[in-house]
Amino acid sequence: MSFMNWTTAPTLRKVVCTHANAEKYVVTDVLTPGKEYDVKNETDEFIFIVDNTGKVGGYYKTYFE
């Protein structure tokens, strides 16, 4: 399972969080607007980053630029 190696995988690129205003989910605890994050994997709808908890999490691309 490749997702188990994402924390040690090389960073694909870096993205900057633009906002943490979610309608449905609470992301203010794990994303900081203006902070740069390492992208570990990416799909059409989600970006998987190492968030403020130090773990890899999947978030909608609308939070980043």
N, C-alpha and C positions, 0 to 999 in steps of 0.2 A: 504494500500500500504506500504509494508515494507521498500522501499527505502526512505520514508519520515522520518524514525526513525534512519537512519544510522549514523547521527552525534552524537546521544546520545547512540548508541549501544556500547557494549563492544568491545574492539579491539581484532581481531582474532589473529594477529601476527604483527610483524614489519618487514619492508623491507627497503633496502638501494637502493637509486637511483644510477645507474651506469653511465648513460649518459642522455642527453636531446637533442640529435641530431636526430630530426625527419625529415623524407623526405617530408611528406605531411602537418603536423600540427605544429603549434607553441606551444611548451611545455616549452620553456626556461623561460617563465614568471611565470610558476606555479610549476616547478620541479627544484630542485637544486641537481646536482650530488654530491654524498657523504653524503647527508642528509638522516636521517632515518624517515620513514613515518609509520603511523598507518594504518593497513589494516582493512577496515570495511566490505568488501564483496569481493568475488572472483568467477570468472567463468573460463572456460577453456582458454579463450583468454585474458580476462581483469582482472585487479586488481582495486578495488575501494578504494581510499585512501583519507585522509584529506590532501589536498595539501597546498601550500603556501598561498592561498587565504583564508584558513580556512573553505572551503566548500569541500564536497565529490565530487571527480571527478573520472572518469573511464579512465584508461590508459592501453596500451598494456603491457604485462608482460616483453617484451624485455627491458624495461627501468629499470628494477629492478633485484636484485639478491636474 
